[in-house]
Amino acid sequence: MRTHLLFLFVLGCGAAQPGAQTQVNVSNNVTNVDVTNVNVTQVSPSVNVAWGANGQEEIDFQDARLRRAMDEMQRLLGHAISLRFDVQMMPRPVARFFDAFFDHEVGLIPQDLARLRERDPEVFKFGQTRLTELRFDYDGSLRQPEVSFDVDAGVLLVKMNRGVPSGLMRYAFREAFDAYYDARFDGVEAEQIQVQDQAPFLRWLERRGFRGDRSRRGFALRNATVLWTTTARAGGEYHDAVGEWLVDRIRFFTNDYNHHADELAALPDDDPWHAGERAYIAWLNEAWPSLDDQARLKLLDAMYMRRSGPGREQDPYLREPFPGVDLFALSLGVVDRWIAAGRPTPQRVTSRDHTQKLFDFVVCAPRRSDRRRFDSPRCDHDFYRYASTDPDLRGRLVAEILQRNDTALTEALFANLRWISSPYVIVAWRAFEDVPEQWAAATIVLAELTGYSRQNLRTELYDDAARIWRQSRASHGPLLYLLAAIGNRGRGGRDMVPWDDFRRVFGSLASAADFEAYLSLGEDALVQVADVWPALGDPVAGVNALTRPLGRAMSDDHIRGRHQGFPHRMLRDLINNMKSAHQRAALRLLARFFKRRSERFPSEERALGSLIQMTER
């Protein structure tokens, strides 16, 4: 029965400083091999056995199992190798050992080689061209096997106390491969690497070069940026592979920035870590236009670093990391791409749609759902939170969005400011007053999202609404929409907006054009008609403006489904408001609309009949 041994592979993880030799546990010189010919017998052209003083035993080294395994090894390696067994210290008889070896052990060696060739062809080729002999030495004093591969002599030595360790060839080839390239590349600056060595140098960086302390890793990163630059002209897989590797290393810096800031501050400016940081930032700025969206998303997500210690209430972000990277500008470039792509806001985003995931991460544009006009996608709102909590970036954020004069982007700005409960939202709203179309879009968002508002923000919105109403007649439609939302949500209730005293507080009543502008803002405006009705200056003109959109909405199952009790609850409230204000002409006009509709839609006759009776009482 084959014995599986788990043998300890102590890798050289205690990495040296740049320029130092890295120590590994696979020998390139088999100095501990006993080469004394103590009764050594060549039992076949490719098999030698050191029997020792106890003498030779009768073993069939022409066993089909052994020949089959050696033939398979020759096929895989492309050349024959020899086997040498040292059984001097093995208790006699040794026939049981060789029978088990032929039956279970030797056949696993070519399987191991085949698996390595498939999974790691570069390491396989390295060992394939060098291996000439396999030696198996028995040593009963060992607690675990020892493996060494002298790549110069081509001898792979296994010292063991029982069976052959599993994964022997993969381990020996990989360790020898790493030791060989450690000696070749460790401490070498990338400028010294020849073109033909770029691929193995990159492989070494990936496997070995980025291990050890902070300074050593900084040196490796600096080398990788040089390699990326030197391969840029030719392009191709190696250049792309270096770029991918560098993208994945972003977390090295974020981890240090987050958890070792004091140690970084103590490092001298010429420390390899700082050299790596400067090189990485220069690479990021240069490479950004050529990176794919998956890489850009990974980098942006890492660089928006949340503060975890003291001061996070004042500023939730760390802003010192990555000096020289304009995080706001990189994000703004994504915003422009989103606009150029047609402002996509799909309800579902697949895991492979990296472009849309990038758009959602930065722009975080609201979606329209069955229940909400502005629904939040899955995002952390980092672009807006990062800018709005920085006094130097707040003005820049508003100026850049105003410059683009894009309604969907304006909606995204104000929706995100509301979702993160930013105290800056009222200042941003005022900044849009000189651009009526964009200001109106912002006002609608604020009205829709007043449920996210604290009481003092609703108060500020109300005060500003009164001021703007007096200054700009063009703003009256959106302001009516905002005032309806303020008056009907939150602890302020209806008392916040004095509808019955509207003329005195706001300086004038709403005109028919104002009311039409209000109704044009959508179904939610129609649902709240009864609330804003006391602000109308001409109720007859108001009924004339109302009946057409009301007729369409009464036939819309979607609107009725969204707003419980619509339209009859709203119409009852509207009629009561008209009657309280003695608006008889408006009531007659509304009753005429109900009668005409009941004639056209007999199914509504009963419900409309009760409304007609209300207008006549």
QUIZI-V798731 format. One record per pair of residues at least 12 apart in sequence whose C-alpha atoms are under 10 Angstrom apart, sorted by the first residue. I is the first residue (numbers start at 1). J is the second residue. D is the distance in whole Angstrom. If there is no record, write none. Layout:
I;J;D
I;J;D
//
This chain:
1;99;10
1;100;7
1;101;10
1;103;9
1;104;7
1;105;10
1;163;10
2;100;7
2;101;8
2;103;8
2;104;6
2;105;7
2;162;9
2;163;7
2;164;9
2;165;10
3;100;9
3;104;9
3;105;9
3;162;7
3;163;6
3;164;8
3;165;8
3;166;9
4;105;10
4;162;9
4;163;7
4;164;8
4;165;6
4;166;6
4;167;10
5;144;8
5;145;8
5;160;10
5;162;8
5;163;8
5;164;8
5;165;5
5;166;7
5;167;10
6;144;8
6;145;9
6;165;7
6;166;8
6;167;10
7;143;9
7;144;6
7;145;6
7;146;8
7;147;9
7;165;7
7;166;9
7;167;10
7;168;10
8;144;7
8;145;8
8;146;9
9;24;10
9;25;8
9;26;9
9;145;10
9;146;9
9;147;9
9;171;9
9;175;9
10;24;8
10;25;7
10;26;10
11;23;9
11;24;6
11;25;7
11;26;9
11;175;8
12;24;5
12;25;7
12;26;10
12;175;10
12;178;10
12;179;9
12;208;9
12;211;9
12;212;9
13;208;9
13;211;7
13;212;6
13;213;10
14;211;8
14;212;6
14;213;8
15;186;10
15;208;9
15;209;9
15;210;9
15;211;6
15;212;4
15;213;7
15;216;8
15;217;10
16;186;9
16;187;9
16;211;9
16;212;7
16;213;8
16;215;10
16;216;7
17;186;9
17;187;8
17;212;8
17;213;8
17;214;10
17;215;7
17;216;6
17;217;9
17;219;9
17;272;10
18;186;7
18;187;4
18;188;8
18;189;9
18;209;10
18;215;8
18;216;6
18;217;9
18;218;10
18;219;7
18;220;9
18;272;9
19;185;9
19;186;6
19;187;4
19;188;7
19;189;9
19;216;10
20;182;10
20;183;9
20;186;7
20;187;6
20;188;10
21;179;10
21;182;7
21;183;7
21;184;9
21;185;10
21;186;7
21;187;8
22;178;10
22;179;8
22;182;6
22;183;7
22;186;7
22;187;10
22;208;10
23;179;8
23;182;9
23;183;9
24;175;8
24;176;9
24;178;8
24;179;6
24;180;10
24;182;9
25;146;9
25;147;9
25;148;8
25;175;8
25;176;9
25;179;9
26;146;9
26;147;7
26;148;5
26;149;6
26;150;8
26;171;9
26;172;7
26;173;9
26;174;9
26;175;6
26;176;6
26;177;10
26;178;9
26;179;7
26;180;10
27;147;8
27;148;5
27;149;6
27;150;6
27;151;9
27;156;10
27;157;10
27;172;10
27;175;9
27;176;8
27;179;8
28;148;7
28;149;6
28;150;4
28;151;6
28;152;7
28;153;9
28;154;9
28;155;9
28;156;10
28;175;10
28;176;7
28;179;8
28;180;8
29;148;8
29;149;7
29;150;5
29;151;8
29;152;7
29;153;8
29;154;10
29;155;9
30;147;10
30;148;7
30;149;7
30;150;6
30;151;9
30;152;10
30;153;8
30;154;10
30;155;8
30;156;8
30;157;8
31;148;10
31;150;9
32;148;9
32;157;9
33;135;9
33;137;9
33;148;10
33;157;8
33;158;10
33;159;9
34;50;10
34;86;9
34;137;9
35;50;10
35;86;10
36;50;9
36;52;10
37;49;10
37;50;7
37;51;9
37;52;8
38;50;6
38;51;7
38;52;5
38;53;7
38;54;10
38;55;9
38;86;9
38;88;8
39;51;6
39;52;5
39;53;7
39;54;9
39;55;7
39;56;8
39;88;9
40;52;7
40;55;10
40;56;9
40;84;9
40;85;9
40;86;9
40;88;10
41;56;8
41;84;10
41;85;10
42;84;9
43;59;9
43;60;9
43;61;7
43;62;9
43;84;10
44;60;10
44;61;7
44;62;8
44;82;10
44;83;10
45;82;8
45;83;10
46;61;10
46;70;9
46;80;8
46;81;7
46;82;5
46;83;6
46;84;8
46;133;9
47;61;8
47;62;10
47;81;9
47;82;6
47;83;5
47;84;6
47;85;8
47;133;10
47;134;10
47;135;10
48;61;10
48;82;8
48;83;6
48;84;5
48;85;6
48;86;9
48;135;9
49;83;8
49;84;6
49;85;5
49;86;6
49;87;7
49;88;9
49;135;10
49;136;10
49;137;10
50;84;8
50;85;6
50;86;5
50;87;6
50;88;6
50;137;9
51;85;8
51;86;7
51;87;6
51;88;5
51;89;9
51;90;9
51;94;10
52;86;8
52;87;7
52;88;4
52;89;8
52;90;9
53;88;7
53;89;9
54;87;10
54;88;7
54;89;9
54;90;10
54;91;9
54;92;8
54;93;10
55;88;9
55;92;10
56;87;10
56;93;10
56;94;10
57;92;9
57;93;8
57;94;8
57;95;8
58;93;10
58;94;9
58;95;8
59;94;9
59;95;7
59;96;10
59;98;8
59;99;9
60;95;9
60;98;9
60;99;9
61;98;9
61;102;9
63;99;9
63;102;8
63;103;10
64;102;9
64;103;10
65;99;10
65;101;9
65;102;6
65;103;7
65;104;9
65;106;8
65;107;7
66;98;10
66;99;10
66;101;9
66;102;6
66;103;8
66;105;10
66;106;7
66;107;8
67;102;9
67;106;10
67;107;10
68;102;10
68;106;9
68;107;8
68;110;10
69;102;9
69;105;10
69;106;6
69;107;5
69;108;8
69;109;8
69;110;7
69;111;9
70;82;9
70;83;9
70;106;8
70;107;9
70;109;9
70;110;8
71;110;9
72;107;9
72;109;9
72;110;6
72;111;9
72;113;10
72;114;10
73;106;10
73;107;9
73;109;8
73;110;5
73;111;9
73;112;10
73;113;8
73;114;9
74;110;9
75;110;9
76;110;7
76;111;10
76;113;7
76;114;7
76;117;9
76;124;10
76;128;8
77;110;9
77;113;8
77;114;10
77;117;10
77;124;9
77;125;9
77;127;9
77;128;5
77;129;8
77;130;10
77;131;9
77;132;10
78;128;8
78;129;9
79;128;9
79;129;9
79;131;9
79;132;8
80;131;9
80;132;7
80;133;9
81;131;7
81;132;5
81;133;5
81;134;7
81;154;10
81;155;10
82;131;10
82;132;6
82;133;5
82;134;6
82;135;8
82;155;10
83;132;9
83;133;6
83;134;5
83;135;6
83;136;8
83;155;10
83;156;10
84;133;7
84;134;6
84;135;5
84;136;6
84;137;8
84;157;9
85;98;10
85;134;9
85;135;6
85;136;5
85;137;6
85;138;8
85;157;10
85;158;10
86;135;8
86;136;6
86;137;5
86;138;6
86;139;9
86;159;9
87;136;8
87;137;6
87;138;6
87;139;8
88;137;8
88;138;7
88;139;9
89;137;9
89;138;6
89;139;6
89;140;7
89;141;10
89;161;10
90;137;9
90;138;6
90;139;7
90;140;7
90;161;9
90;162;10
91;138;10
91;140;9
97;162;8
97;163;8
100;163;8
101;163;7
101;164;8
104;163;9
104;164;9
105;163;7
105;164;6
105;165;9
105;166;9
106;164;8
108;164;9
108;165;10
108;166;8
108;167;9
108;168;9
108;169;10
109;164;9
109;165;10
109;166;9
109;167;8
109;168;7
109;169;7
109;170;10
110;169;9
111;167;9
111;169;9
112;166;8
112;167;6
112;168;7
112;169;6
112;170;7
112;171;10
113;127;10
113;128;9
113;167;9
113;168;9
113;169;6
113;170;7
113;173;10
114;169;10
114;170;10
115;167;10
115;169;10
115;170;8
116;167;9
116;169;8
116;170;6
116;171;10
116;173;9
116;174;9
117;170;9
119;170;10
120;170;9
120;174;9
122;174;10
122;177;9
122;200;9
122;203;9
123;170;8
123;172;10
123;173;6
123;174;6
123;175;9
123;176;9
123;177;6
123;178;9
124;169;9
124;170;8
124;173;7
124;174;8
124;177;9
125;173;9
125;177;10
126;151;9
126;173;7
126;174;9
126;176;9
126;177;7
126;180;10
127;149;9
127;151;8
127;154;9
127;156;10
127;169;9
127;170;9
127;172;8
127;173;5
127;174;8
127;176;8
127;177;8
128;154;10
128;173;9
129;151;9
129;154;9
130;149;10
130;150;9
130;151;6
130;152;7
130;153;8
130;154;5
130;155;8
130;156;10
130;173;10
131;149;9
131;150;9
131;151;7
131;152;9
131;153;8
131;154;4
131;155;6
131;156;7
131;173;9
132;151;9
132;153;8
132;154;5
132;155;6
132;156;8
133;149;10
133;153;9
133;154;6
133;155;5
133;156;6
133;157;8
134;149;9
134;154;9
134;155;6
134;156;5
134;157;6
134;158;8
135;147;10
135;148;10
135;149;10
135;155;7
135;156;6
135;157;5
135;158;6
135;159;8
136;156;9
136;157;6
136;158;5
136;159;6
136;160;7
136;163;10
136;164;8
137;157;7
137;158;6
137;159;5
137;160;6
137;161;8
138;158;8
138;159;6
138;160;5
138;161;6
138;162;8
138;163;9
139;159;6
139;160;6
139;161;5
139;162;9
140;159;9
140;160;7
140;161;5
140;162;8
141;160;9
141;161;7
142;159;8
142;160;7
142;161;6
142;162;9
143;160;9
143;161;7
143;162;10
144;159;9
144;160;7
144;161;7
144;162;9
144;165;9
145;158;7
145;159;6
145;160;5
145;161;7
145;162;8
145;163;9
145;164;8
145;165;7
146;158;6
146;159;5
146;160;7
146;161;10
146;165;9
147;159;6
147;160;9
147;165;9
147;168;8
147;169;10
147;171;9
147;172;7
147;175;10
148;171;10
148;172;7
148;173;10
148;175;9
148;176;8
149;169;10
149;172;6
149;173;8
149;175;8
149;176;6
149;177;10
150;172;10
150;176;8
151;173;9
151;176;7
151;177;9
151;180;9
156;168;10
156;169;9
156;172;8
156;173;9
156;176;10
157;172;9
158;172;10
177;204;9
178;203;10
178;204;7
178;207;8
178;208;7
179;208;10
181;200;8
181;201;8
181;203;9
181;204;7
181;205;10
181;208;9
181;209;10
182;201;10
182;204;8
182;205;10
182;208;8
182;209;8
184;201;9
184;204;10
185;197;10
185;200;9
185;201;7
185;204;8
185;205;9
185;208;10
185;209;8
186;201;10
186;204;9
186;205;9
186;208;9
186;209;7
186;216;10
186;220;9
187;209;9
187;216;9
187;219;8
187;220;9
187;223;10
188;201;10
188;219;10
188;220;10
188;223;9
189;219;9
189;220;9
189;222;9
189;223;6
189;224;10
189;226;9
189;227;10
190;202;10
190;219;10
190;220;9
190;222;8
190;223;5
190;224;7
190;225;9
190;226;6
190;227;6
190;228;10
190;230;9
191;223;8
191;226;7
191;227;8
191;230;8
193;223;10
193;227;9
193;230;10
195;227;10
195;230;9
195;231;9
198;227;8
198;230;10
198;231;9
198;238;8
198;239;10
199;227;10
199;237;10
199;238;7
199;239;10
199;241;10
199;242;10
201;223;10
201;224;9
201;227;9
202;223;10
202;224;8
202;227;8
202;228;10
202;238;8
202;239;10
202;241;8
202;242;7
202;245;9
203;238;10
203;241;10
203;242;10
205;217;10
205;220;7
205;221;9
205;223;9
205;224;8
205;242;10
205;245;9
206;220;9
206;224;10
206;242;9
206;245;8
208;220;10
209;221;9
209;223;10
209;224;10
210;249;9
213;273;10
214;252;9
214;253;10
214;256;9
214;264;10
214;271;10
214;272;8
214;273;6
214;274;10
214;276;10
215;267;10
215;271;7
215;272;5
215;273;5
215;274;8
215;275;9
215;276;8
216;271;10
216;272;7
216;273;7
216;276;9
217;249;10
217;252;9
217;272;8
217;273;7
217;276;8
218;252;9
218;253;9
218;271;9
218;272;5
218;273;4
218;274;7
218;275;7
218;276;4
218;277;7
218;278;10
218;279;9
218;280;9
219;271;9
219;272;5
219;273;7
219;274;9
219;275;7
219;276;6
219;277;9
219;279;10
220;272;9
220;273;9
220;276;8
221;245;10
221;246;7
221;249;8
221;252;10
221;272;9
221;273;9
221;275;9
221;276;5
221;277;8
221;278;10
221;279;8
221;280;7
222;246;10
222;272;8
222;273;9
222;274;9
222;275;7
222;276;4
222;277;8
222;278;8
222;279;5
222;280;7
222;283;9
223;275;10
223;276;8
223;279;9
223;280;10
224;242;7
224;243;9
224;245;8
224;246;7
224;276;9
224;279;9
224;280;9
224;283;10
225;242;8
225;243;8
225;246;8
225;276;9
225;279;6
225;280;7
225;281;10
225;282;9
225;283;6
225;284;9
226;242;10
226;279;8
226;280;10
226;283;9
227;239;8
227;242;7
227;243;9
228;240;8
228;241;9
228;242;6
228;243;7
228;246;9
228;283;8
228;287;9
229;242;10
229;243;10
229;283;8
229;286;10
229;287;10
232;287;10
240;291;9
243;283;9
243;284;9
243;287;8
243;290;10
243;291;8
243;295;9
244;291;9
244;292;10
244;295;8
246;280;8
246;283;9
246;284;9
246;295;10
247;280;10
247;284;9
247;291;9
247;294;10
247;295;6
247;296;9
247;298;8
247;299;7
248;295;8
248;298;8
248;299;8
249;280;9
249;299;10
250;280;9
250;284;10
250;298;8
250;299;7
250;300;10
250;302;7
250;303;8
251;298;10
251;299;9
251;302;7
251;303;9
253;273;10
253;276;10
253;277;8
253;280;10
253;302;9
253;303;9
253;321;8
253;322;8
254;302;7
254;303;7
254;304;10
254;305;7
254;321;8
254;322;9
255;302;10
255;305;10
256;321;10
257;305;9
257;318;9
257;320;9
257;321;6
257;322;9
258;305;8
258;306;9
258;307;8
258;308;8
258;309;9
258;318;8
258;321;9
259;308;10
261;321;10
277;321;10
277;322;8
277;323;9
278;322;9
278;323;8
278;324;9
280;322;9
281;322;7
281;323;8
281;324;7
281;325;7
282;324;8
282;325;9
284;296;10
284;299;9
284;322;10
284;324;10
284;325;8
285;324;8
285;325;7
285;326;9
285;330;9
288;330;8
289;330;10
289;333;10
292;354;9
292;355;9
293;334;10
293;353;9
293;354;6
293;355;5
293;356;9
293;357;9
293;358;7
293;359;9
294;352;9
294;353;9
294;354;5
294;355;7
294;357;8
294;358;8
295;354;9
295;358;10
296;330;9
296;331;10
296;334;9
296;354;9
296;355;9
296;358;8
297;331;10
297;334;10
297;354;8
297;355;9
297;357;8
297;358;5
297;359;9
297;361;8
297;362;9
298;358;9
300;327;8
300;328;10
300;330;8
300;331;8
300;358;9
300;361;9
300;362;9
300;382;10
300;383;10
301;358;9
301;361;8
301;362;9
301;380;10
301;382;9
303;317;10
303;318;9
303;319;9
303;321;8
303;322;8
303;325;9
303;327;8
304;316;10
304;317;7
304;318;8
304;319;9
304;321;10
304;327;8
304;328;10
304;382;7
304;383;8
304;385;10
304;386;8
305;317;6
305;318;6
305;319;8
305;320;10
305;321;8
305;382;9
305;386;9
306;318;6
306;319;9
306;382;9
306;386;9
307;319;9
314;389;8
314;390;10
315;385;10
315;386;9
315;388;10
315;389;6
315;390;8
316;385;8
316;386;8
316;389;8
316;390;10
317;382;9
317;385;9
317;386;7
317;387;10
317;389;9
317;390;9
318;386;10
319;386;9
319;390;9
327;383;9
327;386;9
327;387;10
328;383;7
328;384;10
328;386;8
328;387;7
328;393;8
328;396;9
328;397;9
330;362;10
331;358;10
331;359;9
331;361;9
331;362;6
331;363;8
331;382;10
331;383;7
332;362;8
332;363;9
332;383;9
332;397;9
332;400;8
332;401;9
333;362;10
334;355;9
334;358;8
334;359;7
334;360;10
334;361;10
334;362;7
334;363;8
335;358;10
335;359;7
335;360;10
335;362;7
335;363;6
335;364;10
335;401;10
335;409;8
336;359;10
336;363;10
336;404;9
336;409;10
337;355;10
337;359;8
338;355;9
338;356;9
338;358;9
338;359;6
338;360;9
338;362;9
338;363;8
338;365;10
338;409;9
339;359;10
339;363;10
339;404;9
339;406;8
339;408;9
339;409;8
341;359;10
343;359;9
343;363;10
343;365;8
343;406;10
343;408;7
343;409;8
344;356;8
344;359;8
344;360;9
344;365;9
344;367;10
345;359;9
345;360;8
345;363;10
345;364;9
345;365;7
345;366;7
345;367;6
345;368;9
345;377;9
346;360;10
346;366;10
346;367;8
346;368;10
346;377;9
347;366;10
347;367;7
347;368;9
347;369;9
347;375;10
347;377;8
348;377;9
357;378;9
357;379;9
359;379;10
360;376;10
360;377;7
360;378;7
360;379;6
360;380;9
360;381;9
361;377;9
361;378;8
361;379;5
361;380;7
361;381;7
361;382;8
361;383;8
362;379;8
362;380;9
362;381;7
362;382;7
362;383;6
362;384;8
363;379;9
363;381;8
363;382;9
363;383;7
363;384;9
363;409;8
363;412;7
363;413;8
363;416;9
364;376;7
364;377;6
364;378;8
364;379;6
364;380;8
364;381;6
364;382;9
364;383;9
364;384;9
364;409;10
364;412;7
364;413;9
364;415;9
364;416;7
365;377;7
365;378;10
365;379;9
365;381;10
365;408;8
365;409;7
365;410;10
365;411;8
365;412;5
365;413;8
365;414;10
365;415;8
365;416;8
366;378;10
366;408;9
366;409;10
366;411;8
366;412;6
366;413;10
366;414;10
366;415;7
366;416;8
366;445;10
367;412;10
370;558;9
370;559;10
370;561;10
370;562;7
371;559;10
371;561;10
371;562;6
371;563;9
372;448;8
372;449;10
372;562;9
373;444;10
373;445;9
373;448;7
373;449;9
373;522;10
373;524;9
374;411;9
374;412;9
374;415;7
374;445;7
374;448;7
374;449;8
375;415;9
375;419;10
375;449;10
376;412;10
376;415;8
376;416;8
376;419;8
379;416;10
380;416;10
380;419;10
380;420;9
381;413;10
381;415;10
381;416;6
381;417;9
381;419;8
381;420;7
382;416;9
382;420;10
383;397;9
383;413;10
383;416;9
384;397;8
384;412;9
384;413;7
384;414;9
384;416;7
384;417;7
384;420;9
384;422;9
385;416;8
385;417;8
385;419;10
385;420;7
385;421;10
385;422;8
388;417;8
388;422;7
388;423;9
388;424;7
388;425;9
388;428;10
389;422;8
389;423;9
389;424;8
394;424;8
394;427;10
394;428;9
395;427;10
395;428;8
395;431;9
397;413;9
397;428;9
398;410;9
398;413;9
398;427;10
398;428;7
398;429;9
398;431;7
398;432;8
399;428;10
399;431;9
399;432;9
401;413;8
401;432;10
401;438;10
402;431;9
402;432;7
402;434;10
402;435;8
402;438;8
402;439;10
405;435;8
405;437;9
405;438;7
406;437;9
406;438;7
406;441;10
407;437;8
407;438;6
407;439;9
407;440;9
407;441;6
407;442;8
408;438;9
408;441;8
408;442;10
409;438;9
409;441;10
409;442;10
410;432;9
410;437;10
410;438;6
410;439;8
410;440;10
410;441;7
410;442;6
410;445;9
411;438;8
411;439;10
411;440;10
411;441;6
411;442;6
411;443;9
411;444;8
411;445;6
411;446;9
412;441;10
412;442;9
412;445;9
413;425;9
413;428;9
413;442;8
413;445;9
414;426;10
414;428;8
414;429;8
414;441;9
414;442;6
414;443;9
414;444;10
414;445;6
414;446;7
414;449;9
415;442;8
415;444;10
415;445;6
415;446;7
415;448;9
415;449;7
416;445;10
417;446;10
418;445;9
418;446;7
418;449;7
418;450;8
418;451;9
418;452;6
418;453;7
419;449;8
419;452;7
419;453;9
420;452;9
421;452;7
421;453;7
421;454;8
421;457;10
422;453;10
423;453;10
423;454;10
423;457;8
425;442;10
425;446;9
425;457;9
426;446;10
426;457;8
426;458;10
426;460;8
426;461;7
426;464;9
428;442;9
429;442;7
429;443;8
429;446;9
429;461;9
429;464;10
430;442;10
430;464;8
430;468;10
433;468;9
433;472;10
433;475;9
436;472;10
436;474;8
436;475;7
437;474;10
437;475;9
439;475;9
439;478;9
440;474;9
440;475;7
440;476;10
440;477;9
440;478;6
440;479;8
440;521;10
441;478;8
441;521;10
442;478;9
443;461;10
443;465;10
443;475;10
443;478;6
443;479;7
443;481;8
443;482;7
444;478;6
444;479;9
444;480;10
444;481;7
444;482;7
444;485;10
444;521;8
445;482;9
446;458;10
446;461;9
446;481;10
446;482;7
446;485;9
446;486;10
447;461;10
447;478;9
447;479;9
447;480;10
447;481;7
447;482;5
447;483;8
447;484;8
447;485;5
447;486;7
447;489;10
448;481;9
448;482;8
448;485;7
448;486;10
448;524;9
449;482;10
449;485;9
449;486;10
450;482;9
450;485;7
450;486;7
450;488;10
450;489;7
450;490;8
451;485;9
451;486;9
451;488;10
451;489;7
451;490;7
452;490;9
453;486;10
453;489;10
453;490;8
454;490;8
454;491;9
455;486;10
455;490;7
455;491;7
455;492;7
456;492;10
457;486;10
458;482;10
458;483;10
458;485;10
458;486;6
458;487;9
458;489;10
458;490;9
458;491;10
458;492;8
458;496;9
459;486;9
459;492;9
459;496;8
461;479;10
461;482;8
461;483;9
461;486;8
462;479;9
462;482;8
462;483;7
462;486;7
462;487;9
462;496;8
462;497;8
464;479;10
465;478;10
465;479;6
465;480;9
465;482;8
465;483;8
465;506;9
466;479;9
466;483;10
466;502;10
466;505;7
466;506;5
466;507;8
467;505;10
467;506;8
467;507;10
468;506;9
469;506;6
469;507;8
469;508;8
469;509;10
469;510;10
470;505;10
470;506;6
470;507;6
470;508;8
471;507;10
473;508;10
473;510;9
473;511;9
473;513;10
473;514;8
474;513;9
474;514;8
474;517;9
475;514;8
475;517;9
475;518;10
476;509;10
476;510;7
476;511;9
476;513;9
476;514;6
476;515;8
476;517;8
476;518;8
477;510;8
477;511;10
477;513;8
477;514;5
477;515;6
477;516;8
477;517;5
477;518;4
477;519;8
477;520;8
477;521;8
477;525;10
478;514;9
478;515;10
478;517;8
478;518;6
478;519;10
478;520;10
478;521;8
478;525;10
479;514;10
479;518;8
480;510;9
480;514;8
480;515;8
480;517;9
480;518;6
480;519;10
480;525;9
480;528;10
480;529;10
480;531;10
480;532;7
480;533;10
480;535;9
481;515;10
481;517;10
481;518;6
481;519;9
481;521;8
481;522;10
481;524;9
481;525;6
481;526;10
481;528;8
481;529;10
481;532;8
482;518;10
482;525;10
483;496;9
483;497;7
483;498;10
483;499;9
483;531;9
483;532;8
484;497;8
484;499;10
484;524;10
484;525;8
484;528;7
484;529;9
484;530;10
484;531;7
484;532;6
485;497;10
485;524;10
485;525;9
485;528;9
485;531;10
487;499;9
487;531;8
487;532;10
488;528;9
488;531;8
494;531;9
497;531;10
497;532;10
498;534;9
498;535;9
499;531;8
499;532;7
499;533;8
499;534;6
499;535;6
499;536;10
500;532;10
500;533;9
500;534;6
500;535;7
500;581;10
501;534;9
501;535;8
502;532;10
502;534;8
502;535;6
502;536;9
503;534;10
503;535;7
503;536;9
503;537;9
506;535;10
508;535;9
508;536;9
508;537;8
509;534;9
509;535;5
509;536;6
509;537;5
509;538;9
510;532;9
510;533;9
510;534;9
510;535;6
510;536;5
510;537;6
510;538;8
510;542;10
511;535;9
511;536;6
511;537;6
511;538;7
511;539;9
511;541;9
511;542;8
512;536;8
512;537;8
512;538;7
512;539;8
512;540;9
512;541;6
512;542;6
512;543;9
512;544;9
512;545;7
513;541;9
513;542;9
513;545;9
514;536;9
514;537;10
514;542;10
515;529;9
515;532;9
515;533;9
515;535;9
515;536;7
515;537;10
515;538;10
515;541;9
515;542;7
515;543;10
515;545;7
515;546;9
516;541;10
516;542;8
516;544;10
516;545;6
516;546;8
516;549;10
517;545;10
518;532;10
519;545;8
519;546;8
519;549;8
519;550;10
520;549;9
522;549;9
523;549;9
523;550;9
523;553;8
523;559;7
523;562;10
523;563;9
524;559;9
524;562;10
524;563;9
526;546;8
526;549;8
526;550;7
526;553;8
526;566;10
526;567;9
526;570;9
527;550;9
527;553;10
527;559;9
527;560;10
527;563;8
527;565;10
527;566;7
527;567;7
527;569;9
527;570;6
527;571;9
528;570;7
528;571;10
528;573;10
528;574;9
529;542;10
529;546;9
529;570;7
529;571;9
529;573;9
529;574;7
530;569;10
530;570;6
530;571;7
530;572;9
530;573;6
530;574;4
530;575;8
530;576;9
530;577;7
530;578;9
531;570;9
531;573;8
531;574;8
531;577;9
532;574;9
532;577;10
533;573;10
533;574;7
533;577;7
533;578;8
534;574;9
534;577;7
534;578;8
534;580;10
534;581;8
538;583;10
538;586;9
539;578;8
539;581;10
539;583;7
539;584;10
539;585;8
539;586;6
539;587;9
540;583;8
540;584;9
540;585;7
540;586;5
540;587;8
540;588;9
540;589;7
540;590;9
541;586;8
541;589;10
542;586;8
543;585;10
543;586;6
543;587;9
543;588;10
543;589;7
543;590;6
543;593;9
544;586;9
544;589;8
544;590;9
544;593;10
546;590;9
547;589;10
547;590;8
547;593;7
547;594;9
548;593;10
550;567;8
550;571;10
551;567;10
551;593;9
551;594;10
551;597;8
553;566;9
553;567;8
554;566;8
554;567;7
554;568;9
554;597;10
554;604;10
555;601;10
568;607;8
568;608;8
568;610;10
568;611;8
571;590;10
571;608;10
571;611;8
572;610;9
572;611;7
572;614;8
572;615;9
574;587;10
575;587;7
575;590;9
575;591;10
575;611;8
575;612;10
575;614;7
575;615;7
576;614;8
576;615;9
578;615;9
579;614;9
579;615;8
579;616;10
579;617;9
584;615;9
584;616;9
586;615;10
587;612;9
587;614;9
587;615;6
587;616;8
588;612;9
588;615;7
588;616;8
589;615;10
590;611;10
590;612;8
590;615;8
591;608;9
591;609;9
591;611;8
591;612;5
591;613;9
591;614;9
591;615;6
591;616;8
592;612;8
593;608;10
593;612;9
594;607;10
594;608;6
594;609;8
594;611;8
594;612;7
595;608;8
595;609;8
595;611;10
595;612;8
//
